[in-house]
Amino acid sequence: MKAVHMVAFILLAIGGLNWLAVGAIGWDLGDLFGGQDALASRAIYVVVGLAAIYELFAHKS
């Protein structure tokens, strides 16, 4: 389970940095994969979102 947590954490960090880039300079990492409508970008967004859900429910105080 520690490996799953680490992968989810890394995905969340990448997602957070992507949102920082969008907010600060208007650049989206998803543009490298064809924009928001491209299947690859949508898959990445879904995986990062699932990582966030996993971390929300698997996090132990």
C-alpha distances in whole Angstrom, upper triangle without the diagonal:
4,5,5,6,9,10,11,12,14,15,16,18,20,21,22,24,26,27,29,30,31,33,34,36,35,33,31,28,28,32,31,30,33,33,31,33,31,29,26,27,26,23,21,22,20,17,17,18,15,13,15,15,11,12,15,13,10,12,13,16
4,5,5,6,9,10,10,12,14,15,16,18,20,21,22,24,26,27,29,30,31,33,34,34,32,29,27,28,31,30,29,33,32,31,33,31,29,27,27,26,23,21,22,21,18,17,19,16,13,15,16,12,12,15,14,11,11,12,15
4,5,5,6,9,10,11,12,14,15,17,18,20,21,23,24,26,27,29,30,31,33,32,30,27,25,25,29,27,26,30,30,29,30,29,26,24,24,24,21,19,20,19,16,16,18,15,12,15,16,13,13,16,16,13,14,16,19
4,5,5,6,8,10,11,12,14,15,16,18,20,21,23,24,26,27,29,30,31,31,29,26,23,23,27,26,25,28,28,26,28,26,24,22,22,21,18,16,18,16,13,13,14,12,9,12,13,9,10,13,13,10,12,14,18
4,6,5,6,9,10,10,12,14,15,16,18,20,21,22,24,25,27,28,30,30,28,25,23,23,27,26,25,29,28,26,28,27,25,23,22,22,19,17,18,17,13,13,14,12,9,10,12,8,7,11,11,8,9,11,14
4,5,5,6,9,10,10,12,14,15,16,18,20,21,23,24,26,27,28,28,26,24,21,22,26,24,24,27,27,26,28,27,25,22,22,22,19,17,18,17,14,13,15,14,10,12,14,11,10,14,15,12,12,14,17
4,5,5,6,9,10,11,12,14,15,16,18,20,21,23,24,26,27,26,24,21,18,19,23,21,21,24,24,23,25,23,21,19,18,18,16,13,15,14,11,10,13,11,8,11,13,11,10,14,15,13,14,17,19
4,5,5,6,9,10,10,12,14,15,16,18,20,21,22,24,25,25,23,20,18,18,22,21,21,24,23,21,24,23,21,18,17,17,15,12,13,12,9,8,10,8,5,7,9,7,7,10,12,10,11,14,17
4,5,5,6,9,10,10,12,14,15,16,18,20,21,22,24,24,22,20,18,19,22,22,22,25,24,23,25,24,23,20,19,19,17,14,14,15,12,9,11,11,7,8,11,10,8,11,13,11,11,14,16
4,5,5,6,9,10,11,12,14,15,17,18,20,21,22,22,20,18,15,17,20,19,19,22,22,21,24,22,21,18,17,18,16,13,14,15,11,9,12,12,9,10,14,12,11,14,17,15,15,18,19
4,5,5,6,9,10,10,12,14,15,16,18,20,21,20,18,15,13,14,17,17,16,19,19,18,20,19,18,15,14,14,13,9,10,11,8,6,9,9,7,8,12,11,10,13,16,15,15,19,21
4,5,5,6,9,10,10,12,14,15,16,18,20,19,18,15,14,15,18,18,18,21,20,18,21,21,20,17,15,16,14,11,11,12,10,6,8,10,7,6,10,10,9,11,14,14,13,17,18
4,5,5,6,8,10,10,12,14,15,16,18,18,16,15,13,15,18,18,19,21,20,19,23,22,22,19,17,18,17,13,13,15,13,9,12,13,10,10,14,14,12,14,17,17,15,19,20
4,5,5,6,9,10,10,12,14,15,16,16,14,11,9,11,14,14,15,18,17,16,19,19,18,16,13,15,14,10,11,13,11,8,11,13,11,11,15,15,14,16,19,19,18,22,23
4,5,5,6,9,10,11,12,14,15,15,13,10,9,10,14,14,15,17,15,14,17,17,17,15,12,13,13,9,8,11,10,6,9,11,10,9,13,14,13,15,18,18,18,21,23
4,5,5,6,9,10,11,12,14,14,13,11,11,13,16,17,18,20,18,17,20,20,21,18,15,16,16,13,12,14,13,10,11,14,12,10,14,15,14,15,18,19,18,21,21
4,5,5,6,9,10,10,12,12,11,10,9,12,14,15,16,19,17,17,20,20,21,18,15,17,18,14,13,16,15,12,14,17,15,14,18,19,17,18,22,22,21,24,24
4,5,5,6,9,10,10,10,8,6,6,9,11,12,13,15,13,13,17,17,18,15,12,14,15,12,11,14,14,11,13,16,15,14,18,19,18,19,23,23,22,26,27
4,5,5,6,8,10,9,9,8,9,11,13,15,16,17,15,14,17,18,19,18,14,15,16,13,11,15,15,12,13,16,15,14,17,19,18,18,22,23,22,25,26
4,5,5,6,8,9,9,9,11,13,15,16,18,20,17,17,21,21,23,21,17,19,20,17,15,18,18,15,16,19,18,16,20,21,20,20,24,25,23,26,26
4,5,5,6,6,6,7,8,11,12,13,16,17,15,15,19,19,21,19,16,18,19,16,15,19,19,16,17,21,20,19,22,24,22,23,27,27,26,29,30
4,6,6,4,5,5,8,10,11,13,15,16,13,13,17,18,20,18,15,16,18,16,14,17,18,16,17,20,20,18,21,24,23,23,27,28,27,30,31
4,6,6,8,9,12,14,15,17,19,19,16,16,20,21,23,22,18,19,21,19,17,20,21,18,18,22,21,19,22,25,23,23,27,28,27,30,30
4,6,8,10,13,16,16,18,20,21,18,18,22,23,25,24,20,22,24,21,19,23,23,20,21,25,23,22,25,27,25,26,30,30,29,32,32
4,6,9,12,14,13,15,18,19,16,17,21,22,24,22,19,21,23,21,19,23,24,21,22,26,25,24,27,29,28,28,32,33,31,34,35
4,7,10,12,11,13,16,16,13,14,17,19,21,20,17,18,21,19,17,21,22,19,20,24,24,23,26,28,27,27,31,32,31,34,35
4,7,9,8,10,13,13,11,12,16,16,19,17,14,16,19,16,15,19,20,18,19,23,22,21,25,27,26,27,30,31,30,34,34
4,5,6,8,10,11,8,9,13,13,15,14,10,13,15,12,11,15,16,14,16,19,19,19,22,23,23,24,27,28,28,31,32
4,5,6,8,10,8,10,13,12,14,11,9,12,13,10,10,14,14,13,15,18,17,18,21,22,22,24,26,27,27,30,32
4,5,5,7,5,6,9,9,10,8,5,8,10,8,8,12,13,12,14,17,17,18,20,22,22,24,26,27,27,31,33
4,5,5,4,7,10,9,12,10,8,11,13,12,12,15,16,16,18,20,21,21,24,25,26,27,30,31,31,35,36
4,6,7,10,12,10,12,10,8,12,13,12,13,16,17,16,19,21,21,22,25,26,26,28,31,31,31,35,37
4,6,8,10,7,8,6,6,9,10,9,11,14,15,15,17,19,20,21,23,24,25,27,29,30,31,34,36
4,7,7,5,8,8,7,10,12,12,13,15,17,17,19,21,22,23,25,27,28,29,31,32,33,37,39
4,6,6,9,9,6,9,12,11,11,14,16,16,17,20,21,21,23,25,26,27,30,31,32,35,37
4,6,8,9,6,6,10,10,9,11,14,14,14,17,19,19,21,23,24,25,27,28,29,33,35
4,6,9,7,7,10,12,11,13,15,16,16,19,21,21,22,25,26,27,29,30,32,35,37
4,5,5,6,9,10,11,12,14,16,17,18,20,21,23,24,26,27,29,30,31,35,37
4,6,5,6,9,10,10,12,14,15,16,18,20,21,22,24,26,27,28,30,33,36
4,5,5,6,9,10,11,12,14,15,17,19,20,21,23,25,26,27,28,32,34
4,5,5,6,9,10,11,12,14,15,17,18,20,21,23,25,25,27,30,33
4,5,5,6,9,10,10,12,14,15,16,18,20,21,23,24,25,29,31
4,5,5,6,9,10,10,12,14,15,16,18,20,21,22,24,27,30
4,5,5,6,9,10,11,12,14,15,17,18,20,21,22,26,28
4,6,5,6,9,10,11,12,14,15,17,19,20,21,25,27
4,5,5,6,9,10,10,12,14,15,17,18,20,23,26
4,5,5,6,9,10,10,12,14,16,16,18,21,24
4,5,5,6,9,10,11,12,15,15,16,20,22
4,5,5,6,9,10,11,13,14,15,19,21
4,5,5,6,9,10,11,12,14,17,20
4,5,5,6,9,10,10,11,15,18
4,5,5,6,9,10,10,14,16
4,5,5,6,8,10,14,16
4,5,5,6,8,12,15
4,6,5,5,9,12
4,6,6,9,11
4,6,8,11
4,6,10
4,7
4
